[in-house]
Amino acid sequence: MDIFLGYFNLAAAFFVIISMVMMLGRLLGGPTLYDRLLAVNSFGTKTILFLCVFCFVINRPDGVDIALLYALMNFIATIAVLKYFNYRSLGVPLIEEQMEDSA
């Protein structure tokens, strides 16, 4: 049973790598910025999955903590990029600046 689980983990890692390559293709060929951002976010998610599977393949499940940290960084980076392209700044605009822009 342990041998079967090892082969299953290796197959899962292989298929995650294949899907990561597909996401890189989408990143390079995406027609819009949002398609590319979605590809980068999906690539980050698949990297987290690969880290988790790889940690179980090498029998070191404590590496899942690193994958969780990477997940948080991936989420924060996605929000920051979306905010930057929406407001053209990472700072919060002041209310007076918003009122001047709308007038």
C-alpha positions as CSV (number, residue, x, y, z in Angstrom):
1,M,0.0,0.0,0.0
2,D,2.9,2.4,0.8
3,I,4.4,1.7,-2.7
4,F,1.0,2.6,-4.3
5,L,0.9,5.9,-2.4
6,G,4.4,6.8,-3.5
7,Y,3.5,6.2,-7.2
8,F,0.3,8.1,-6.7
9,N,2.2,11.1,-5.3
10,L,4.7,11.0,-8.2
11,A,1.9,10.9,-10.7
12,A,0.2,13.8,-9.0
13,A,3.4,15.8,-9.0
14,F,3.9,15.0,-12.7
15,F,0.4,16.2,-13.6
16,V,0.8,19.3,-11.6
17,I,4.0,20.1,-13.5
18,I,2.2,19.5,-16.8
19,S,-0.6,22.0,-15.7
20,M,2.1,24.5,-14.6
21,V,3.6,24.3,-18.1
22,M,0.1,24.9,-19.6
23,M,-0.3,28.0,-17.4
24,L,3.1,29.3,-18.6
25,G,1.7,29.0,-22.1
26,R,-1.4,31.0,-21.2
27,L,0.8,33.6,-19.5
28,L,2.8,34.1,-22.7
29,G,-0.1,34.0,-25.0
30,G,-2.8,35.8,-23.0
31,P,-4.4,38.5,-25.0
32,T,-5.2,40.8,-22.1
33,L,-3.6,41.8,-18.9
34,Y,-6.2,40.1,-16.8
35,D,-5.8,36.8,-18.6
36,R,-2.1,37.0,-17.8
37,L,-2.7,37.9,-14.2
38,L,-5.1,34.9,-13.9
39,A,-2.4,32.7,-15.4
40,V,0.2,34.0,-12.9
41,N,-2.3,33.4,-10.0
42,S,-3.1,29.9,-11.2
43,F,0.6,29.2,-11.6
44,G,1.1,30.2,-8.0
45,T,-1.7,28.0,-6.9
46,K,-0.2,25.0,-8.8
47,T,3.2,25.8,-7.3
48,I,1.6,25.5,-3.8
49,L,0.1,22.2,-4.8
50,F,3.4,21.0,-6.2
51,L,5.2,21.9,-3.0
52,C,2.7,20.0,-0.9
53,V,2.9,16.9,-3.1
54,F,6.7,17.1,-3.2
55,C,6.9,17.3,0.5
56,F,4.9,14.2,0.9
57,V,7.0,12.4,-1.8
58,I,10.2,13.1,0.1
59,N,8.4,12.2,3.4
60,R,8.8,15.7,4.9
61,P,5.3,17.0,5.5
62,D,6.6,20.0,7.5
63,G,7.2,21.7,4.2
64,V,3.5,22.4,3.9
65,D,4.1,25.4,6.2
66,I,6.3,26.9,3.5
67,A,3.5,26.3,0.9
68,L,1.0,28.1,3.2
69,L,3.4,31.1,3.4
70,Y,3.7,31.1,-0.4
71,A,-0.1,31.0,-0.7
72,L,-0.4,34.1,1.4
73,M,2.3,35.9,-0.6
74,N,0.5,34.9,-3.8
75,F,-2.8,36.3,-2.6
76,I,-1.3,39.6,-1.4
77,A,0.6,40.0,-4.7
78,T,-2.5,39.4,-6.8
79,I,-4.5,42.0,-4.8
80,A,-1.6,44.5,-5.0
81,V,-1.3,44.1,-8.8
82,L,-5.0,44.5,-9.3
83,K,-5.1,47.6,-7.1
84,Y,-2.2,49.1,-9.0
85,F,-3.8,48.6,-12.4
86,N,-7.1,49.9,-11.1
87,Y,-5.9,53.1,-9.4
88,R,-2.4,53.4,-11.0
89,S,-1.0,53.7,-7.5
90,L,-0.6,51.4,-4.5
91,G,-1.5,54.3,-2.1
92,V,-5.0,55.0,-1.0
93,P,-6.3,58.1,-2.7
94,L,-7.5,60.9,-0.5
95,I,-11.1,62.0,-0.5
96,E,-10.2,65.5,-1.7
97,E,-8.3,64.0,-4.7
98,Q,-11.3,61.8,-5.6
99,M,-13.6,64.8,-5.4
100,E,-11.3,66.9,-7.7
101,D,-11.0,64.0,-10.2
102,S,-14.8,63.6,-10.4
103,A,-15.4,67.4,-10.8
